[in-house]
Amino acid sequence: MRCAQNLPVTRHRYRRLMTDVDLLFRGGRLFTAGLEGSQESDVAVNNGRIVAVGPSLAELAGPATEVIDAHGGLLVPGFIDAHAHPVQAGVELLQCELGEATDADSALALVGAYAAAHPDDEWILGGGWAMAWFPGGNPSAAALDAVAGDRPVALSNRDHHGMWVSSAALRLAGITAATPDPVDGLISRAPDGSPSGMLHEGAAALLDPVLPAVTPSLLDRGLLAAQERMHGFGVTGWQDAMIGGYIDAGAGFGEAYLRAVARGELTARVTGALWLERSVTLDSLDAVVAALADARASCTADPALLAFSAVKIMMDGVAENHTAALSQPYLDGRGHSTGESGLSFFDPAVLKSVAIALEAAGFDLHFHALGDRAVTEALDALAAARAAHGVRDTRHHLAHLQMVRAADVPRFAALGAAANLQALWASHEPQFDELTVPFIAPSLIARSYPFGDLARAGARLAAGSDWPVTSPNPLAALRVAATRVSDDAPAGASPLGGAPQQLSLATALTAYTAGSAWVNRREHETGRIENGFLADLALLDRDVFDSALEEIDQARVIGTWVGGRRVFEG
């Protein structure tokens, strides 16, 4: 869809101030928030900021100007990922990375090849496998033993809500038939009660005492590997959704970012969400908030690149292992109630006090809320904070939103909370169809990822990938947001939720740029192509508004700039 709206041009005012510009994009089209489609436009950049937007800006070029011929491609604001785990993802890229596997056999082949290539490694660590490859989503220790021998193996699944482990790993951790399930997790078991090789949610933490430490060097290399990958997809900034804690090496992520800034290696704009421990109580709340405030204050790096201004609150688990918090019980696969409705990791009464205290301390709250009960409890907590403080300039947001009650949809706009969408999940694909649909009430499945409902109700939309759970490629997410069909959906699969839940391409692009900039408190300088904004930009090889929606993800990023500096060339 074409839009006739003209963007503001400062060409003549600028001409009186300077003789030329540093960077000039010509011969392409442009999209930014506020447009319904693309339009022809040049863009001029000087000293890292956009200084002119409009047609025919050739007169601003001088001998020192770098001119980028877009060749009809589309210039967009740099994508901003509102929920990702880049350090974690980068470390996995450097370990036993299973993202290229397509089934159980290929995953095991990769593990075996890695074991053979690294005979001196005491542990085999990594991740990236999918639960849909294994019956019930539960792989076995015996399968790992067959390819890795008697070596300890620990491999996170793609959603990082569970760990596939070998017999040696179970033995070293002392996990036996007598080991009770932790309150926030489950140990998969054989019929005799012995652990079978899969640790769900908090049960993975049982490995912590024996896992080898993740070294600062590995974290640093992982961050840079992830940054390179994300820049290649046009991503210029993100919110790291786990600084500290949980089942991985999050405790060192913040320090990795600080070291990267000190060395001049961080080229993305990052907001860190500090991890809130699930063990918080009313008695410990003051101390917990004080510790989080100290962690925020420790971030003395360049605020244009790094800030720890948010707190991550993980409300529940995931539907595939029946730990997402639902309003109705899970089913047994034959349509019968199990009586279990998932895990709420925080008592709702405690959570309200947590929200009030964190908001008072100036934090933005970043909720993992996947089940509909978790969404309700998160919104209730924000309502309590609103009642205590009135309306404040907060950037609270709820991520994932796999199921949302109809009555909760308008509460996002009413409470000023953004809906943080992971659009790649909103499709019929094996993990959803095989491990979720048969075990959840049809009335809840019908409320899966209600993006269209949220948009029509006036909710502010942000977007992210949850990488390494799914690809960090925004174009793949935009395709699913607009079609509700992914490239790994079964042949002939219907759009999940139908047309009412599809987003227009312009709406989805705005969520992944201006919407995520708002979440990160950077909306005054990033997320838009406007005069005075930082030149955080991505150039696509085609105008996706001219493509069929099903072909959006065939576009490629051919250049990424942060503050006018090229950080990726494709």
Phi, psi and omega in degrees: 000128179271150179234130184275355183298135178264139176276155182295142181238133178245027188305310188288320176299317181295323184299331181283343185264326186226165176264331176203176181244165180285321191215136180222123175265126182226159171075024180223191179242170188220146168227140171211165181304139182104343176263154176263353179195194181268163175211154178293135180191146166265159177222129180250142184230137174216136180052038173084000181235155177284128183242347177201139179224124179161180181283148168056063179262021185301331182294345180277349182278143176228188183301329184265000184283133170273119181257124179256115175274113184284345178052042178081003178286179185248124175266127181231159170302147176306136178295144179236117184273113187278356179201100181212166178231067189296320181297314177303314180296318180295320177299318179296325177300332183268355181248212180279090189265121186253015183297337180273353179289154181239348179198181183299316183297316181290327176296314179295325177297320179293321177297314180298318179294320178295317179300318180293325182280345181231064186293340184266353178289127180294318179242152169253114185238155178158213181168186177115009180273162184249138180298330183295346180282350188231145180304125180067008182076017186238095174288165186251153172295325182300324179295321176292319180302325184292333182252342183245356182070209183268049177249143178289132181230136176219114186232116178290144173281175189298327181271358176059032173249017179189164184226129175267124188230155178271171179298321180297321178295317177299318182295315180297324181278353180071027180271117184228184177299335182275352181286122180285154172294135173292163184295337182246028181195178183221140172257118176292140188227151171285169180305332181274004178092351181286150181294134187263349176127003180233127180244115183266141174052231185296346177295333178297335179293346176296342177277343189309319183295341185245347179293142176294146181294141173277118187285152174305323180298318179294319178298318181297314179294324178296317179299316181292324177295319180292318179300317179298317180297316183290320175300325179295340176260013178082013181274126181248354179195164179199167167251118176281116191274015178199088173258097181104143168076196180067208191264006181238205186265032186302337182299335181259001185294317181300317180295325178297318177296317181297319178295321180296320178295316182298327180271359182074024184260344178278117181246001175258163175260119192237134167248130180259135175259113182288135185287130174265119180296139181291344183279001183301140177232172177298326180289326183266357190301314182300317180293322179295315180296321178297320179294320178295320178296322177296319179296320177298316182293336181290345179277085182261016180287178178303114183295342176291341181248327190213133174210143175251077189252358183240163175234131180269125178240111182269105187285321187206190181259230181228157184291327187299327178253016174065031176251354171295139184276114184248160176275347178231152183294152171295156178257163182269009181096344176249011177090006181261141181294138174270348185080356180253135183236024175092184186247130165259116186285347178232137171297130184304324179292319177294320182300321179298317177294323176299313181297318179299314183291318181291320177296320178298329180276001175088018179268148167269140186257127182244103184267132160275111180223104187255311177280159185293328177293322177297320178298314179300315182294324177293315179295323176299320179295319177294324177297322177296320178294320177297318180296326182282324190242350189075193182278126177237166177278078181251160180235045179294147179204150180247124183259151172090292170054049180295325176223133181224127176298145179302322182291339181273342184303310181289347181290335178301307180294320182297326182265357181071028181258137179275149171265114184263105193265133170252083193295333182299340181276346191272060183205155169289114176214167191306315184296323179287312186289328185264327186251354181241303187306315183291346190246008183230143182306135181305327180294331176280320177302324180295342179258023183288126174045066185279061185298316181297318178300316181297317180297315181293334180275003175087012178292140171288133183251132168239170184213149178202181188251332192061024174309134014268012177298314175223173186303144175277011183281108180299328182295325175295320178293321179297321178301317181286323177301323184274335185244337186062027175225129180257170183286348176255014176289149176301149179304132179078008181298140178281153177299129182296121181082351178073185183303326182301337182259359175285148175255149171294155179300320179297319179294317180294318178296321179296320178299319185279357180235277183295322180296315179288330175299320178298314179304323183270008181060034180235020187287346179278348182227345183226168176089359180217156171256092182216157179302134179090344180282154175297143182276065172265106194221154173227135180250122178266154183282357179205166175272106184292345175288346175263358182264155168297145183303325181290351183248008181305318185284001173277346176293155180231147175277126180251358175188141177227135181233139173237119184057036179079358180260128180289125178247353175208136174231119182260000000 
